[in-house]
Amino acid sequence: MRDFTFQAFKSLCAAFQRQAYRFITFADYCLNNRPERFVIMRHDVDKMPEQALRIAYHENELGIKASFYFRIIKGKSDESVCKRISAMGHEIGYHYEDLSMTKGDLKKAIESFNEHLSVLRQLCPVKTICMHGSPLSKWDNRLMWQKYNYRDFGIFGEPYFDINFDEIFYLTDTGRCWNGSDVNIRDKVRSKHHFDLKSTFDIIEALNDNKLPDKIMINIHPHRWNDQLLPWFKELVWQNVKNVGKYAFVRLNK
């Protein structure tokens, strides 16, 4: 079976549900709405918002509520997609990259953050944020919060600051793989949890064997997942090309 298809995604969700994991949004977590065994389903919508909509429909059919983090590009987001996903009961959050956009100017960055947050809030409620890795930029967008406080903007949480990843196992498909630390520039956490999971099917097998922790955050980028062969193959090839550059960048900065 091909990995990173919608069918593989639905199989993964079903495996979580068979093991009695409950899916919650990150806002639920921040508000202490936490069952004993849960998955925070997070989606970073870096591009191709129509793919996020397809993922949202699949989740809605499975009774899953997830968190979708949207970028603001050229002063706007995809209004129709945000509204339709929110209407299903999913959470919409801001995938911020304002420090990299303003080339490290903190004052301009926080002004940009406030403006972009307002744009997204005109479409739907926004209570949490999550940084965009901006791999081509030298600026880590999280550095904004060394000077400013996102809670001053009515924000409940940011995963990289408000989750203890020793308690919550973090899975991400960054680099179009599940063990991509060598090609992952910023979407990293420090954690005591270590599993050799190369594919979605490895995760499903580990779930079936009840080997994974009770508390998990999983980050899925919707544009990586597709059932149609041509776009699936295009994403595979392009991501492999990007991973070569990311690997070199990570090695040079160690």
LUMVO-332789 format. One line per 10 residues: their letters; for each residue x, y, z of C-alpha. Coordinates in nm, 4 decimals. Layout:
REM residues N
a	X,Y,Z  ...
//
This chain:
REM residues 254
mrdftfqafk	0.0000,0.0000,0.0000  0.1125,0.3558,-0.0710  0.1719,0.5706,0.2336  0.0465,0.9296,0.2708  -0.2893,0.8627,0.1077  -0.6304,0.9497,0.2476  -0.6918,0.5782,0.2855  -0.3783,0.5470,0.4996  -0.4920,0.8478,0.7022  -0.8351,0.6966,0.7673
slcaafqrqa	-0.6723,0.3667,0.8650  -0.4540,0.5542,1.1131  -0.7540,0.7295,1.2675  -0.9407,0.3995,1.2923  -0.6430,0.2404,1.4688  -0.6479,0.5169,1.7315  -1.0203,0.4718,1.7803  -0.9898,0.0942,1.8180  -0.7505,0.1525,2.1066  -0.9979,0.3897,2.2770
yrfitfadyc	-0.8063,0.7112,2.2124  -1.0292,1.0180,2.2060  -0.9505,1.2948,1.9602  -0.9369,1.6451,2.1027  -0.8359,1.9865,1.9711  -0.5439,2.1789,2.1108  -0.7906,2.4334,2.2523  -0.9605,2.1466,2.4396  -0.6246,2.0549,2.5860  -0.5552,2.4142,2.6917
lnnrperfvi	-0.8962,2.4270,2.8627  -0.8186,2.1030,3.0509  -1.0770,1.9014,2.8584  -0.8510,1.5983,2.8646  -0.9648,1.2347,2.8784  -0.7271,0.9710,3.0139  -0.6234,0.8547,2.6666  -0.6232,1.1178,2.3933  -0.4812,1.2387,2.0641  -0.4476,1.6074,1.9842
mrhdvdkmpe	-0.5022,1.6063,1.6089  -0.3145,1.9024,1.4615  -0.2905,2.0131,1.1004  -0.0418,2.2746,0.9806  -0.1908,2.4074,0.6568  0.1249,2.5281,0.4865  -0.0309,2.5305,0.1375  -0.3115,2.3764,-0.0714  -0.6006,2.4603,0.1670  -0.8380,2.2467,-0.0395
qalriayhen	-0.6466,1.9445,0.0891  -0.7158,2.0598,0.4447  -1.0849,2.0710,0.3593  -1.0738,1.7125,0.2345  -0.9006,1.5983,0.5533  -1.1608,1.7879,0.7580  -1.4447,1.6076,0.5781  -1.2830,1.2680,0.6408  -1.2427,1.3507,1.0092  -1.5973,1.4770,1.0371
elgikasfyf	-1.7229,1.1451,0.8991  -1.5199,0.9654,1.1673  -1.6471,1.1893,1.4489  -1.3067,1.3542,1.4935  -1.2487,1.7178,1.5888  -0.9086,1.8571,1.4946  -0.7068,2.1798,1.5041  -0.6209,2.3448,1.1698  -0.3519,2.6145,1.1663  -0.3717,2.8525,0.8693
riikgksdes	-0.1079,3.0904,0.7415  -0.1924,3.4463,0.6356  -0.0301,3.5095,0.2978  -0.0413,3.8536,0.1346  -0.2742,3.9730,0.4068  -0.5413,3.7055,0.3691  -0.6263,3.3418,0.4234  -0.8620,3.1138,0.2336  -1.1910,3.2462,0.3703  -1.4207,2.9792,0.2298
vckrisamgh	-1.2078,2.6879,0.3496  -1.1609,2.8315,0.6996  -1.5337,2.8926,0.7407  -1.6321,2.5480,0.6118  -1.3834,2.3689,0.8344  -1.4908,2.5736,1.1373  -1.8575,2.4978,1.0625  -1.7824,2.1258,1.1056  -1.6718,2.1926,1.4626  -1.2983,2.1844,1.4005
eigyhyedls	-1.0696,2.4429,1.5600  -0.9058,2.7134,1.3472  -0.5759,2.8578,1.4677  -0.3127,3.0969,1.3351  0.0013,2.9438,1.1810  0.2177,3.2476,1.2430  0.5415,3.3407,1.0654  0.5555,3.7125,1.1335  0.9150,3.7311,1.2566  1.0483,3.5670,0.9421
mtkgdlkkai	0.8184,3.7866,0.7289  0.9630,4.1008,0.8872  1.3227,3.9727,0.8753  1.3673,3.9677,1.2510  1.2176,4.3098,1.3308  1.0330,4.2384,1.6558  0.8248,4.5560,1.6559  0.7066,4.5029,1.2989  0.6539,4.1338,1.3713  0.4160,4.1861,1.6621
esfnehlsvl	0.2221,4.4468,1.4626  0.1977,4.1991,1.1768  0.0906,3.9233,1.4175  -0.1899,4.1382,1.5569  -0.3072,4.2376,1.2091  -0.3036,3.8819,1.0743  -0.4731,3.7419,1.3839  -0.7514,3.9975,1.3342  -0.7926,3.8888,0.9710  -0.8400,3.5271,1.0764
rqlcpvktic	-1.0727,3.6192,1.3630  -1.3043,3.7928,1.1190  -1.3690,3.4452,0.9760  -1.3954,3.2330,1.2912  -1.2875,3.2173,1.6575  -0.9124,3.1784,1.7115  -0.7905,3.0752,2.0559  -0.4572,2.9023,1.9844  -0.1570,2.9591,1.7611  0.1298,2.7496,1.6289
mhgsplskwd	0.4506,2.8688,1.4669  0.5307,2.8029,1.1016  0.8825,2.6638,1.0695  0.9783,2.8944,0.7793  1.2658,2.6647,0.6749  1.4085,2.9144,0.4243  1.4398,3.1861,0.6895  1.7115,3.2225,0.9503  1.4510,3.3564,1.1957  1.2711,3.1264,1.4378
nrlmwqkyny	0.9223,3.2743,1.4704  0.8978,3.1653,1.8355  1.1591,3.4236,1.9329  0.8804,3.6848,1.9296  0.7635,3.5527,2.2644  1.0902,3.6341,2.4388  0.9726,3.9958,2.4317  0.5930,3.9722,2.3915  0.3194,3.7532,2.5405  0.0658,3.5879,2.3110
rdfgifgepy	-0.1814,3.5660,2.6009  -0.2177,3.9442,2.5751  -0.3958,3.8749,2.2448  -0.6524,3.6389,2.3963  -0.4554,3.3285,2.2953  -0.4826,3.0220,2.5205  -0.1766,2.8354,2.4003  0.1061,2.7590,2.1602  0.2060,2.3888,2.1422  0.5824,2.4463,2.1600
fdinfdeify	0.5397,2.6422,2.4850  0.2322,2.4918,2.6478  0.2862,2.1174,2.6130  0.5261,1.9044,2.8145  0.6476,1.6629,2.5483  0.7873,1.4282,2.8107  0.4244,1.3681,2.9016  0.2792,1.3863,2.5500  0.4341,1.1885,2.2656  0.4801,1.4048,1.9552
ltdtgrcwng	0.4440,1.2635,1.6047  0.4931,1.4769,1.2937  0.5010,1.4019,0.9214  0.7463,1.6881,0.8590  0.9678,1.5888,0.5659  0.6976,1.3418,0.4532  0.8220,1.0847,0.6987  0.7707,1.0056,1.0666  1.1373,0.9780,1.1655  1.2631,1.2904,0.9937
sdvnirdkvr	1.4855,1.4508,1.2573  1.7718,1.4698,1.0043  1.5595,1.6782,0.7656  1.3572,1.8684,1.0250  1.4775,2.2225,1.0873  1.2371,2.3583,1.3523  0.9419,2.1217,1.4030  1.1255,1.9435,1.6837  1.0647,1.8837,2.0526  1.2676,1.7454,2.3397
skhhfdlkst	1.1087,1.4307,2.4696  1.1814,1.1107,2.6574  0.9694,0.9180,2.4063  1.1580,0.7374,2.1309  1.0012,0.4965,1.8830  1.1320,0.3635,1.5520  0.8349,0.4591,1.3346  0.9176,0.5046,0.9686  0.5741,0.4859,0.8048  0.2081,0.5402,0.8859
fdiiealndn	0.1728,0.1633,0.8827  0.4414,0.1361,1.1535  0.2314,0.3680,1.3700  -0.0795,0.1577,1.3046  0.1099,-0.1586,1.3983  0.2399,0.0015,1.7198  -0.1158,0.1078,1.8045  -0.2516,-0.2394,1.7369  0.0145,-0.3781,1.9719  -0.0756,-0.1116,2.2316
klpdkimini	0.2841,0.0157,2.2432  0.2266,0.3904,2.2252  0.1728,0.6304,2.5186  -0.1756,0.7302,2.6301  -0.1233,1.0981,2.5436  -0.0222,1.1962,2.1910  -0.0093,1.5012,1.9646  0.0077,1.4182,1.5948  0.0873,1.6824,1.3337  -0.0313,1.6076,0.9816
hphrwndqll	0.0273,1.8452,0.6903  -0.2748,1.7963,0.4615  -0.0909,1.8791,0.1383  0.1263,1.5683,0.1806  -0.1708,1.3304,0.1621  -0.3417,1.2337,-0.1624  -0.5063,0.9281,-0.3188  -0.4528,1.0452,-0.6773  -0.1300,0.9016,-0.8149  0.0060,1.2025,-1.0062
pwfkelvwqn	-0.0137,1.4639,-0.7249  0.0950,1.1982,-0.4743  0.4040,1.1193,-0.6840  0.4771,1.4894,-0.7416  0.4749,1.5558,-0.3659  0.6978,1.2522,-0.3074  0.9621,1.3661,-0.5558  0.9557,1.7346,-0.4552  0.9781,1.6534,-0.0831  1.2744,1.4222,-0.1427
vknvgkyafv	1.4492,1.7063,-0.3252  1.3777,1.9462,-0.0385  1.4954,1.6914,0.2169  1.8411,1.6874,0.0599  1.8719,2.0604,0.1221  1.7237,2.0342,0.4703  1.9644,1.7542,0.5610  2.2610,1.9700,0.4566  2.1229,2.2681,0.6548  2.0732,2.0600,0.9698
rlnk	2.4235,1.9110,0.9451  2.5847,2.2517,0.8917  2.4085,2.3978,1.1962  2.4909,2.1195,1.4410
//
